[in-house]
Amino acid sequence: MSGFLGNPSTTQIVDQLQQLVRAAFLTQQTIKAGVAGSTPAYLTAAGSTQATATQISSAPVSAFLTVPAGSGGVLPVLSTGLRIEVWNVGANALLLYPQTGAQINALGTNAPYSLAVGAKLALIWTSATQWFGA
């Protein structure tokens, strides 16, 4: 790997790989947003509960660039049938919460979905209390 003198540590390698993944992701999403006519929302996850997690906007694509351990985001209320994508390019799993009183898939009311590092979830708001994602 370039940029290292001698033998890089595992942490240095992981940090550089994360930077490369973020750069590739941002390039891909910028191109995608230009085609779709919208700009992705870049977010930092916060909080450790549904009430304290970062509120996600109604942007078609939201990307969490910084995800401290145990932190999350709360999905917005949308018009029925609308779709959004949430990406996790942070260093930890993202706890993705529905808004209060709703659920994601069959996880149960107010339960979070754990979005793995490097993963994306496409979600459709199907009713006043239900998100479906894959």
N, C-alpha and C positions, 0 to 999 in steps of 0.2 A: 504494500500500500504506500502511496506517496505521502509525503508530509511527515514522516517519522524518521528519526535517527536511531539506529540500532534496532532492538526488538521492541515493538509496541506492546503495551499491556492490553489485556482483554478489554478493559474499560475504554481505552483509546480506540480500539478497533470497533467496538460497539457504538461509540459516539460518532465515529466517522461514517459507519454504515447508516445510522439514523439520519445523519445530515444528508447523505446521498438519497435515502428514501424520501425524506421531506422535499428535497429539491426536485426529484422526479415527480412526486405527487403534485407539488405546486405547479410545475410546468404542465402536467397533464390536465389539472383542474382549470388552470388559466385558459388553456386552449378550449376545453369543454365549455367553460363559462362564456367565452367569446362566441362560440357557435350558438349556445342557448340564449345569449343576450343578457346574462346575469352574472354577477360576481359572487364567488363562494364567500361564506362567512368564516373567518379564521378565529378560533376561540381557544381559551384556556379553561380547562375543567377546574371546578372548585367545589367546596362543600363535601359532605359525606352522607347527606340525606337528600331526599326529594325536595325538602324545603330550602336547603342551602346550596344545591347544585346550580351550576351556570345555566341560565335560561337560553335555549336555542331559538334563534329567530326563524322566520318563515322562509328564509333563503332556500332555494332548491338544493344547494349543497352546503353543508357545514362541516368544517374540518377542525378537529381538536389537535392543535400542534403541541400543546403542553398538557400532560395528564399526570398530576401527582398521584401517588398510590391512594386508593380508596375514594377518589374524587369522581364527579360525574357531571351530567348535563340533563336538563329537563326538556322534553319535546314540546313544541308549541301547539296551540289549538289552531287547526286549519279547517277549511271547508271540506266537507265530505268528498272523498275521491282524490284529493290532492296527494302528491308524492314528494318525499324529500329523501336525501341521502345524508348519512352521518358517517364521517371517516375518523378513524383514530390513528394518528401518526405520532402519538406521544409515546412515552417510555413505559406506560403501565396500562392495564385494562381500564376501559372507561365504563362507569356505571351509567347507563342510559335509562332515565326515568320517564314514564308517561306523566302527563299533567295529573293533578290530584283527582282521584276518582276514576281514572282510566287504567287500561292495561295494555301491555305489548304482548302480542300472540296469546298464549294461554298461561302466562307467568303469574297471573293474579293481579288484583287491583293494587296499584301503586308500587308493584314490585319492579326492581330494575333489571335491565338486560345487560349482561356483561359483554361489552364489545372488545374483542382481543386487539392487541397491538398490531397495527398494520392492516386491520380489517375495515370493511365498510358495511353498512346496513342500509338497504333501501326500504323505506317504510311508506305505507299508504294508510291514511286516516279514513276509516270506513264508517265510523259512527261517533256519537258524542262521547263514547267511552272505550273505543277500540282502535288500536294500531296493529297492523299486520306488517311484519318485516321478514326479509330473507336476504 
